Structures are given as structure tokens and as C-alpha cells.
Amino acid sequence: MFYDRPEAGRRALLVQLKQASNDVEFELSELTELARSAELEPVVSVTASRETPHPKTFVGPGKVDEIRHLLEAEELDLLLVNHELSAGQQRNLEAELGCRVVPRTELILHIFADRARTHEGKLQVELAHLEHAQTRLVRGWTHLDRQKGGIGLRGAGETQIEMDQRMLAERIKALKAKLSTVASRRAQGRRRRSRAGTPVVALVGYTNAGKSTLFNALTDAAVLAEDRLFATLDPTMRSLQMPGIGDVVLADTVGFISQLPHALVDAFKATLEEVAGADLLLQVVDASDEDRDLRIDDVNAVLREIGALDLPRLIVYNKADLLSDEDNWLPADDAHLAVSALTGAGLPELLARIGRLLGAQAPVEVLLSPSEGRLRSWLYQRGAVVSEDVQEDGSMALTIVAREEVLRAFSDQRQAAGGAAH
């Protein structure tokens, strides 16, 4: 952005640093997914064994030579590095190799920019881009080293870097002001839902775990659901009628990923506050992913960063239809549940679990007389009626499931009207 760079192609060589603390195979597979999500073609990968990155070229001169030969042999025109590079390292690699070098954060930002559809999403992505760019200003334009001072000004004007910094700072300030308005609007929405007693359930999870497919299955919505990373970027909220609870807001959120760039976490703060302010988190996990435990750890790291790690949570293992009969690792307890959003298996139990976690009590049988039609209507309005059987004498046998405060209010109203529970 701030110095002349080689043209970017689509056929890519992937680079991963091999250290004692990382799982090279897992990290390369993730980079491959990211590349494909950016509609690039990952052709070949290279690992470099270094405990600390080389200060000038990140991978060292010997590995640079190896990469150059591979680029030429495979006719590749793009280098994807699954790490953060300093501005100097990125510039040096591009000068040495003669091709565009894209580090991990830049690749993710590119994907986010391509996915953003709403005005808010575009603002958030632009802010993330500019905040990232602020850290990467380098002296690339020596012919513009210093702008001359104008008439009446003393001495030289701004250096090119100072001009870039000022322009970036001004645009970032404007974007933050716009997003502050968005945050205020979201906060007002949360306050309205809180006053109305409407619980919020947020779907969170690793990108491509099937959150949008599950969201669609529960709400009959038509949110984009594709088999690629970050298919959903802009948050979507829908109302859901829950037995025993009534209206519940279900929120589909952007997928998380390991080493999620801080620029994105900061830029999407207004959106992620919906997660931090939820009454319940459904942490969706791809049950067919062999690295599912690592994915859970990555999601937990982001939840910790946004202050949502201690919220009530149900871990939902999605894509259970892809498991074989021999798979017996699924935890059998109230904190975990296996479902298939595609086939619908396990969804009734999921709704029942959500209801219990939001405070729905065990089913209660009540018998209302024909004169208690207003109480019957009141129960229906709160989504408390599970089943109803009208007796020959006109009385109504209801099975109700509701939160404790709803059951208490029902009992108080009935006692005040002189009724009796059965």
C-alpha cells in the first residue's frame, strides 16, 4: 500500500515456520483453507525450522533461495506466509523473490473485505485494514522523501510517511466515530431486549463449523451457508419462539479462527459485544474435524479476549451425520450435545436444552375451567403451552413449560381470580 509492490497472482506457495510449540500439519491445513477461501490456488508448501524468525527475511537466506527456485519451477506468483511479518521483512522478501508476499493477517483481511455486505460490515473491515496498515508504513517512496514547504511556511513540509500517517489517522478517526454510532444503536437494542425480558442466544464457533446452517435450521432463515471459511461475516439476528421461554433472539456471528488478528477483534468490537452480552452461548463445533479440540481452544481464546468465556455455554457438536457408528468420543453430559443441522437430528433436544439453560422449569399439568380463557391466552402469549386437551365439560388440560417467574406470575393471577391448580 505504501511502496511499489509486485503484482499479485493466484497460484501460491505456502510458508510455515516449524517450531517446537506448533502443529505444522494443522497450521498448514488451515492456511490452505484460508487460501481457497480467498479463491487462490495453493500449489506447494514449504516449512522452515527456526526457533526465532530471521530479522531480515523471516526464513533466512538459504530458505529464500529454496523458495525462489520453487517459485520459478512451479511458475508461482504469490507467497503466503502463515505468520506475521514486519513491514521490513515483507518488503525484503518481495524484493528478493520478485513476487507478492502476503502474511496471514493480510490474507484474512482480504477475505473479510470480500465477504462484507452490509454498511456496518464494510466499515468494520475498512477500519481493520487501516489499523493494520498503520503498523506497516515504510520508506518506500524516496522520491517523495519530503514535500516542500509552501509560501509563508518555515522550512520543509511533511515527509511522505508523516503525510500517510496523518491521512490514515484522520480516516480511522472518522470510521471509529461511525462505528461508535453503530455501537450505541446495538446497545439500545440490547437494553430494549433486556427490559422486555427477551433472552439472547449467540452462536459462536470456529469458522466453517456449520453455525449458519444450524441458524437456518432453527429459525427458517436464509443466511448464506457455504463450505468455506468466513462465509458469514455480517451478524444476523432472528426471533425464535421457544417452548417455556417465549421470544428468544438467536444471533449468528462471524466465525473465529486461531490467531485472530487484533485489528479484527478491535474493529468488530460492536458486533462481538452481542456475544459478550448474550444470556447463553451455543459453541458450535464440527464433530467431523479431527482437530476439534484445538478449534475449541482457539474459540475459547477469543471468548476470553472479549470477556465472554464465563458465560453459560452449551457445546454443540454439529455435522454428527458425518460420524461413523464406531465414533464413541462424544461426551454424554448436559454441557455437550451432538446434532446435525443438515438432517435435523438432535434439534428437538437442542431446543429443550436451550430452554432449560434459560430457566424453563419441568413440565407442569394444569386444568383451566371454561371461565379461565384469559389465563389460557396469557400462557399462550408467553409460549408456555406445550400441549392442550379440551375436556367434555369445556375445561382445558394444559401442559406448560415456563421459567420460574412466569409460573409464579401465573399462580399469582390464578389465586387472585380464585382459581385452583391441579
KEPAZA-8838 format. One line per field, with one value per residue (C-alpha): residue in three letters; x, z, y. Coordinates in Angstrom, 1 decimal. Layout:
residu: ALA | ... .
X: X | ... .
Z: Z | ... .
Y: Y | ... .
This chain:
residu: MET | PHE | TYR | ASP | ARG | PRO | GLU | ALA | GLY | ARG | ARG | ALA | LEU | LEU | VAL | GLN | LEU | LYS | GLN | ALA | SER | ASN | ASP | VAL | GLU | PHE | GLU | LEU | SER | GLU | LEU | THR | GLU | LEU | ALA | ARG | SER | ALA | GLU | LEU | GLU | PRO | VAL | VAL | SER | VAL | THR | ALA | SER | ARG | GLU | THR | PRO | HIS | PRO | LYS | THR | PHE | VAL | GLY | PRO | GLY | LYS | VAL | ASP | GLU | ILE | ARG | HIS | LEU | LEU | GLU | ALA | GLU | GLU | LEU | ASP | LEU | LEU | LEU | VAL | ASN | HIS | GLU | LEU | SER | ALA | GLY | GLN | GLN | ARG | ASN | LEU | GLU | ALA | GLU | LEU | GLY | CYS | ARG | VAL | VAL | PRO | ARG | THR | GLU | LEU | ILE | LEU | HIS | ILE | PHE | ALA | ASP | ARG | ALA | ARG | THR | HIS | GLU | GLY | LYS | LEU | GLN | VAL | GLU | LEU | ALA | HIS | LEU | GLU | HIS | ALA | GLN | THR | ARG | LEU | VAL | ARG | GLY | TRP | THR | HIS | LEU | ASP | ARG | GLN | LYS | GLY | GLY | ILE | GLY | LEU | ARG | GLY | ALA | GLY | GLU | THR | GLN | ILE | GLU | MET | ASP | GLN | ARG | MET | LEU | ALA | GLU | ARG | ILE | LYS | ALA | LEU | LYS | ALA | LYS | LEU | SER | THR | VAL | ALA | SER | ARG | ARG | ALA | GLN | GLY | ARG | ARG | ARG | ARG | SER | ARG | ALA | GLY | THR | PRO | VAL | VAL | ALA | LEU | VAL | GLY | TYR | THR | ASN | ALA | GLY | LYS | SER | THR | LEU | PHE | ASN | ALA | LEU | THR | ASP | ALA | ALA | VAL | LEU | ALA | GLU | ASP | ARG | LEU | PHE | ALA | THR | LEU | ASP | PRO | THR | MET | ARG | SER | LEU | GLN | MET | PRO | GLY | ILE | GLY | ASP | VAL | VAL | LEU | ALA | ASP | THR | VAL | GLY | PHE | ILE | SER | GLN | LEU | PRO | HIS | ALA | LEU | VAL | ASP | ALA | PHE | LYS | ALA | THR | LEU | GLU | GLU | VAL | ALA | GLY | ALA | ASP | LEU | LEU | LEU | GLN | VAL | VAL | ASP | ALA | SER | ASP | GLU | ASP | ARG | ASP | LEU | ARG | ILE | ASP | ASP | VAL | ASN | ALA | VAL | LEU | ARG | GLU | ILE | GLY | ALA | LEU | ASP | LEU | PRO | ARG | LEU | ILE | VAL | TYR | ASN | LYS | ALA | ASP | LEU | LEU | SER | ASP | GLU | ASP | ASN | TRP | LEU | PRO | ALA | ASP | ASP | ALA | HIS | LEU | ALA | VAL | SER | ALA | LEU | THR | GLY | ALA | GLY | LEU | PRO | GLU | LEU | LEU | ALA | ARG | ILE | GLY | ARG | LEU | LEU | GLY | ALA | GLN | ALA | PRO | VAL | GLU | VAL | LEU | LEU | SER | PRO | SER | GLU | GLY | ARG | LEU | ARG | SER | TRP | LEU | TYR | GLN | ARG | GLY | ALA | VAL | VAL | SER | GLU | ASP | VAL | GLN | GLU | ASP | GLY | SER | MET | ALA | LEU | THR | ILE | VAL | ALA | ARG | GLU | GLU | VAL | LEU | ARG | ALA | PHE | SER | ASP | GLN | ARG | GLN | ALA | ALA | GLY | GLY | ALA | ALA | HIS .
X: 0.0 | 2.8 | 5.5 | 5.7 | 4.9 | 4.9 | 1.6 | -0.4 | -1.2 | -3.5 | -1.1 | 0.5 | 3.4 | 2.7 | 5.3 | 5.0 | 7.6 | 8.3 | 8.8 | 8.7 | 5.4 | 3.3 | 1.5 | 2.8 | 0.4 | -2.7 | -1.5 | -0.7 | -4.1 | -5.7 | -3.6 | -4.7 | -8.3 | -7.7 | -6.1 | -9.0 | -11.5 | -9.7 | -10.1 | -6.4 | -4.7 | -2.3 | 0.1 | 3.0 | 4.1 | 7.5 | 8.4 | 11.3 | 12.8 | 13.6 | 13.0 | 13.1 | 12.4 | 15.3 | 15.3 | 15.6 | 13.8 | 11.9 | 13.0 | 16.7 | 18.8 | 19.1 | 15.3 | 14.8 | 16.9 | 14.9 | 11.6 | 12.9 | 13.7 | 10.3 | 8.5 | 10.3 | 9.9 | 6.2 | 5.6 | 4.1 | 3.4 | 2.3 | 3.8 | 1.5 | 3.3 | 1.3 | 2.8 | 3.0 | 5.8 | 7.3 | 7.0 | 10.7 | 10.6 | 7.7 | 9.4 | 12.7 | 11.1 | 9.3 | 12.5 | 14.4 | 11.7 | 10.1 | 6.6 | 3.8 | 4.2 | 1.1 | 1.3 | -1.5 | -3.3 | -3.3 | -4.8 | -7.6 | -8.3 | -8.6 | -11.2 | -13.1 | -13.2 | -14.5 | -17.3 | -18.6 | -22.0 | -23.7 | -22.6 | -21.6 | -19.5 | -17.7 | -16.9 | -15.5 | -13.3 | -12.0 | -11.1 | -9.3 | -7.4 | -6.3 | -5.3 | -3.2 | -1.7 | -0.7 | 1.9 | 3.4 | 4.4 | 7.9 | 10.1 | 9.1 | 8.9 | 12.3 | 11.4 | 8.8 | 11.0 | 10.0 | 7.3 | 8.4 | 7.0 | 4.6 | 4.7 | 4.7 | 5.8 | 9.1 | 11.4 | 10.4 | 7.0 | 5.9 | 7.8 | 5.8 | 5.5 | 4.1 | 1.5 | 0.5 | 0.2 | -1.9 | -4.3 | -4.6 | -5.2 | -7.9 | -9.8 | -9.5 | -10.9 | -13.9 | -14.5 | -14.4 | -17.0 | -19.3 | -18.9 | -19.5 | -22.9 | -23.4 | -22.3 | -24.8 | -27.6 | -26.7 | -26.6 | -30.1 | -31.3 | -29.8 | -31.4 | -34.8 | -34.5 | -33.4 | -36.4 | -38.7 | -37.0 | -36.1 | -33.1 | -30.3 | -28.6 | -25.4 | -24.0 | -20.2 | -17.5 | -14.7 | -15.3 | -16.9 | -18.3 | -21.8 | -23.2 | -25.2 | -26.7 | -27.7 | -29.1 | -31.1 | -32.4 | -33.6 | -35.1 | -36.1 | -33.9 | -31.9 | -28.5 | -25.6 | -24.2 | -21.2 | -18.4 | -15.7 | -14.1 | -15.8 | -18.9 | -20.8 | -19.3 | -22.2 | -24.1 | -27.7 | -30.3 | -33.7 | -36.6 | -37.2 | -40.3 | -39.1 | -41.5 | -41.5 | -39.5 | -41.4 | -39.4 | -35.7 | -33.2 | -30.8 | -27.6 | -25.4 | -21.9 | -18.6 | -16.6 | -13.4 | -10.0 | -6.7 | -4.6 | -7.5 | -5.8 | -6.2 | -7.1 | -10.2 | -11.1 | -10.9 | -12.8 | -15.6 | -16.0 | -19.5 | -20.5 | -18.6 | -20.4 | -23.5 | -21.7 | -20.4 | -23.9 | -25.7 | -27.5 | -26.3 | -23.6 | -24.0 | -20.5 | -20.8 | -18.0 | -17.5 | -17.8 | -16.1 | -13.0 | -10.1 | -8.7 | -11.9 | -10.3 | -7.7 | -10.6 | -12.4 | -9.2 | -8.9 | -12.6 | -12.0 | -9.1 | -11.2 | -14.1 | -11.5 | -10.3 | -13.8 | -14.8 | -17.3 | -15.5 | -17.5 | -21.0 | -23.3 | -22.5 | -23.6 | -21.1 | -23.0 | -21.2 | -22.6 | -22.3 | -22.9 | -24.3 | -20.7 | -19.6 | -19.4 | -21.1 | -17.7 | -17.2 | -17.7 | -15.8 | -18.9 | -19.3 | -22.5 | -23.4 | -25.7 | -22.9 | -22.5 | -24.9 | -24.4 | -26.7 | -26.9 | -28.2 | -28.4 | -30.6 | -32.4 | -31.1 | -30.9 | -32.5 | -35.6 | -33.3 | -31.2 | -34.2 | -35.2 | -31.6 | -31.7 | -35.0 | -33.7 | -30.5 | -32.6 | -34.6 | -37.5 | -38.8 | -40.1 | -43.5 | -46.5 | -50.0 | -52.9 | -56.6 | -58.4 | -62.1 | -64.0 | -64.1 | -60.3 | -59.9 | -57.9 | -55.3 | -55.1 | -54.4 | -51.8 | -49.9 | -50.0 | -48.7 | -45.6 | -45.0 | -45.6 | -48.2 | -46.7 | -50.0 | -53.7 | -56.6 | -60.2 | -62.4 | -66.1 | -67.2 | -65.2 | -62.3 | -58.8 | -56.0 | -52.7 | -49.1 | -47.0 | -43.3 | -42.0 | -39.5 | -39.9 | -41.0 | -43.7 | -45.0 | -45.1 | -47.0 | -49.5 | -50.0 | -50.5 | -53.0 | -55.0 | -55.1 | -56.2 | -59.0 | -60.0 | -58.8 | -57.0 | -54.2 | -54.5 .
Z: 0.0 | 0.8 | -1.6 | -5.1 | -4.9 | -7.4 | -8.9 | -7.0 | -8.8 | -7.8 | -7.7 | -4.3 | -2.4 | 1.3 | 4.0 | 7.6 | 10.4 | 12.2 | 15.9 | 19.0 | 20.1 | 16.9 | 15.0 | 11.4 | 9.7 | 11.4 | 10.7 | 7.1 | 6.5 | 7.9 | 5.7 | 2.7 | 3.7 | 4.0 | 0.6 | -1.0 | 0.7 | -0.9 | -4.3 | -4.6 | -5.7 | -3.1 | -5.1 | -2.8 | 0.8 | 2.5 | 6.2 | 7.8 | 11.1 | 13.1 | 16.8 | 16.1 | 12.7 | 10.7 | 11.3 | 7.6 | 5.6 | 8.3 | 7.0 | 6.4 | 3.2 | 2.5 | 2.7 | 0.5 | -2.2 | -1.9 | -2.2 | -5.2 | -7.0 | -6.2 | -7.4 | -10.7 | -11.1 | -10.4 | -12.2 | -9.0 | -8.5 | -4.8 | -1.5 | 1.5 | 4.9 | 7.8 | 10.3 | 11.0 | 9.1 | 9.9 | 7.2 | 6.5 | 6.3 | 3.8 | 1.7 | 1.7 | 0.7 | -2.2 | -3.4 | -3.2 | -4.8 | -7.2 | -6.2 | -3.9 | -0.3 | 1.8 | 5.6 | 7.5 | 8.7 | 5.3 | 3.8 | 6.5 | 5.9 | 2.2 | 2.8 | 5.2 | 2.7 | 0.1 | 2.4 | 3.9 | 2.6 | 5.0 | 5.5 | 9.1 | 7.9 | 5.3 | 7.9 | 10.3 | 7.6 | 6.4 | 10.0 | 10.4 | 7.1 | 8.1 | 11.6 | 10.2 | 7.6 | 10.3 | 11.5 | 8.1 | 6.9 | 5.4 | 3.4 | 0.0 | -1.9 | -1.6 | -4.4 | -2.1 | 0.9 | 1.9 | 0.5 | 0.2 | 2.4 | 0.8 | 0.8 | 4.3 | 5.8 | 7.6 | 6.5 | 4.9 | 4.9 | 5.9 | 5.0 | 2.9 | 5.9 | 8.0 | 5.4 | 5.2 | 9.0 | 9.1 | 6.4 | 8.0 | 11.4 | 10.1 | 8.3 | 11.3 | 13.5 | 11.1 | 10.9 | 14.7 | 15.0 | 12.6 | 14.4 | 17.7 | 16.4 | 15.4 | 18.9 | 20.5 | 18.3 | 19.3 | 23.0 | 22.7 | 21.1 | 24.0 | 26.6 | 24.9 | 24.8 | 28.5 | 29.5 | 27.6 | 29.3 | 25.9 | 26.2 | 23.6 | 22.5 | 20.4 | 18.1 | 18.3 | 17.0 | 14.6 | 11.1 | 8.9 | 11.8 | 10.4 | 12.5 | 9.7 | 8.7 | 12.3 | 12.5 | 9.3 | 10.7 | 13.9 | 12.5 | 8.9 | 7.9 | 4.6 | 5.8 | 3.4 | 4.4 | 2.4 | 2.9 | 3.2 | 5.8 | 6.9 | 4.7 | 7.3 | 8.2 | 8.9 | 12.1 | 11.7 | 14.4 | 14.3 | 16.7 | 17.8 | 19.7 | 22.5 | 24.4 | 28.0 | 27.2 | 24.5 | 22.3 | 22.1 | 20.0 | 18.2 | 16.8 | 14.1 | 14.4 | 12.5 | 12.8 | 14.9 | 13.8 | 15.5 | 16.0 | 15.0 | 14.2 | 17.0 | 14.3 | 13.5 | 17.2 | 17.7 | 14.5 | 15.2 | 18.8 | 18.3 | 16.8 | 19.3 | 22.1 | 21.1 | 22.0 | 25.3 | 26.2 | 25.4 | 28.0 | 26.5 | 24.0 | 21.7 | 20.8 | 17.5 | 16.8 | 13.6 | 15.0 | 11.9 | 12.4 | 13.8 | 15.3 | 17.0 | 20.4 | 19.0 | 17.4 | 20.8 | 22.4 | 19.7 | 20.2 | 23.9 | 23.4 | 21.5 | 24.0 | 26.8 | 24.9 | 24.6 | 28.1 | 27.2 | 28.4 | 31.7 | 30.1 | 30.3 | 27.4 | 25.6 | 23.3 | 20.2 | 18.0 | 14.6 | 11.4 | 13.5 | 10.3 | 9.1 | 12.1 | 11.8 | 14.2 | 15.7 | 16.9 | 20.7 | 21.9 | 22.2 | 25.8 | 27.3 | 29.7 | 29.9 | 28.7 | 25.3 | 22.6 | 19.1 | 16.3 | 12.5 | 11.3 | 7.8 | 8.7 | 11.8 | 14.1 | 17.7 | 17.1 | 19.3 | 22.2 | 21.4 | 21.8 | 25.0 | 26.4 | 25.4 | 27.2 | 30.4 | 30.4 | 30.0 | 33.1 | 31.8 | 34.5 | 34.3 | 32.6 | 34.8 | 34.3 | 34.9 | 34.4 | 33.5 | 33.7 | 30.8 | 32.5 | 32.7 | 29.0 | 29.7 | 31.7 | 28.8 | 26.4 | 28.8 | 28.8 | 25.0 | 24.7 | 26.7 | 24.7 | 27.8 | 26.4 | 25.1 | 24.7 | 25.3 | 25.6 | 25.8 | 28.1 | 27.5 | 30.1 | 28.3 | 30.7 | 29.3 | 30.4 | 29.6 | 29.8 | 30.4 | 30.4 | 31.5 | 33.5 | 37.3 | 37.2 | 34.6 | 36.6 | 39.7 | 37.9 | 36.6 | 40.1 | 41.5 | 38.8 | 39.3 | 43.1 | 42.7 | 40.4 | 42.9 | 40.7 | 41.8 | 40.2 | 39.6 .
Y: 0.0 | 2.4 | 1.2 | -0.3 | -4.0 | -6.9 | -7.8 | -10.5 | -13.7 | -16.6 | -19.6 | -19.6 | -21.2 | -21.6 | -21.0 | -22.3 | -21.8 | -25.1 | -24.5 | -26.8 | -25.3 | -25.6 | -28.3 | -27.7 | -30.0 | -28.4 | -24.9 | -25.6 | -27.2 | -24.0 | -21.8 | -23.9 | -23.4 | -19.7 | -19.6 | -21.4 | -19.1 | -16.2 | -18.0 | -18.7 | -21.9 | -23.3 | -25.4 | -26.3 | -25.7 | -25.1 | -25.4 | -23.6 | -24.9 | -21.8 | -21.0 | -17.3 | -15.6 | -14.2 | -10.4 | -9.5 | -12.2 | -14.1 | -17.5 | -16.9 | -16.6 | -20.4 | -20.9 | -17.8 | -19.4 | -22.6 | -20.7 | -18.7 | -22.0 | -23.4 | -20.3 | -20.5 | -24.3 | -24.2 | -20.9 | -19.4 | -15.7 | -15.4 | -16.3 | -16.8 | -16.7 | -18.2 | -15.7 | -12.0 | -10.3 | -6.9 | -4.3 | -4.6 | -8.5 | -8.3 | -5.7 | -7.6 | -10.9 | -9.2 | -7.6 | -10.9 | -13.1 | -10.7 | -11.8 | -10.5 | -11.7 | -11.9 | -12.6 | -14.3 | -11.1 | -9.5 | -12.7 | -12.8 | -9.0 | -9.7 | -12.4 | -10.2 | -7.4 | -9.8 | -11.1 | -7.8 | -7.0 | -4.5 | -0.9 | -1.8 | -4.8 | -2.7 | 0.0 | -2.6 | -4.2 | -0.9 | 0.1 | -3.2 | -2.7 | 0.8 | 0.0 | -2.9 | -0.5 | 2.0 | -0.5 | -1.1 | 2.4 | 2.2 | 4.5 | 3.1 | 6.4 | 8.0 | 10.4 | 11.9 | 12.0 | 15.5 | 17.7 | 21.3 | 24.0 | 26.5 | 30.3 | 31.6 | 28.3 | 27.8 | 25.1 | 21.8 | 20.3 | 16.8 | 13.7 | 11.2 | 8.9 | 11.7 | 12.5 | 8.8 | 8.7 | 11.8 | 10.7 | 7.2 | 8.7 | 11.0 | 8.3 | 5.9 | 8.6 | 9.1 | 5.3 | 5.0 | 7.8 | 6.0 | 2.7 | 4.4 | 5.2 | 1.6 | 0.5 | 2.9 | 1.6 | -2.0 | -1.1 | 0.5 | -2.8 | -4.8 | -2.5 | -2.9 | -6.7 | -6.7 | -4.6 | -6.9 | -9.9 | -11.3 | -13.7 | -13.6 | -16.9 | -16.3 | -18.9 | -18.9 | -21.2 | -21.8 | -20.7 | -23.3 | -25.3 | -25.0 | -22.2 | -20.6 | -24.0 | -24.5 | -21.0 | -21.6 | -24.9 | -23.3 | -20.1 | -21.0 | -18.1 | -17.9 | -16.9 | -17.8 | -21.1 | -22.3 | -24.8 | -22.2 | -20.1 | -16.9 | -17.5 | -15.4 | -12.1 | -9.7 | -10.7 | -11.8 | -11.8 | -13.6 | -14.1 | -17.7 | -19.0 | -21.3 | -23.5 | -22.3 | -19.2 | -17.3 | -14.9 | -15.6 | -13.7 | -16.0 | -14.3 | -15.8 | -14.3 | -14.2 | -17.4 | -17.4 | -18.6 | -19.3 | -16.2 | -13.9 | -10.6 | -8.0 | -5.4 | -7.5 | -8.0 | -4.3 | -3.4 | -5.8 | -4.8 | -3.6 | -6.9 | -9.0 | -7.1 | -9.0 | -12.2 | -10.8 | -9.6 | -12.9 | -14.9 | -18.2 | -19.2 | -22.1 | -23.1 | -24.9 | -27.5 | -29.5 | -33.0 | -34.5 | -32.3 | -34.4 | -31.1 | -30.2 | -29.9 | -27.4 | -25.5 | -25.3 | -23.9 | -21.3 | -20.2 | -20.1 | -17.7 | -15.3 | -15.6 | -14.8 | -11.7 | -10.3 | -11.1 | -13.9 | -17.0 | -17.3 | -17.0 | -20.0 | -22.2 | -25.4 | -27.1 | -28.3 | -30.9 | -30.3 | -32.5 | -35.6 | -37.2 | -37.4 | -39.6 | -43.4 | -45.8 | -46.6 | -43.0 | -43.1 | -40.0 | -37.7 | -36.6 | -37.7 | -34.9 | -31.8 | -29.5 | -31.2 | -32.3 | -33.9 | -32.7 | -32.5 | -29.2 | -30.7 | -33.7 | -32.2 | -35.0 | -33.8 | -30.4 | -31.0 | -32.0 | -28.9 | -26.6 | -28.4 | -27.9 | -24.2 | -23.8 | -25.5 | -23.4 | -20.2 | -21.2 | -23.3 | -25.5 | -29.1 | -29.6 | -28.7 | -30.0 | -27.5 | -27.7 | -24.5 | -24.0 | -22.6 | -19.3 | -19.0 | -18.3 | -15.1 | -17.1 | -19.6 | -16.7 | -15.3 | -18.6 | -18.9 | -15.4 | -16.4 | -19.5 | -21.7 | -24.1 | -27.4 | -29.3 | -28.8 | -31.2 | -29.8 | -31.9 | -32.8 | -30.1 | -27.4 | -27.3 | -27.3 | -29.6 | -27.9 | -29.0 | -25.9 | -25.3 | -21.9 | -20.0 | -19.8 | -16.2 | -17.0 | -19.9 | -17.7 | -14.9 | -17.5 | -18.8 | -15.3 | -14.4 | -17.6 | -17.2 | -13.6 | -14.8 | -17.5 | -20.4 | -23.6 | -25.6 | -29.3 .
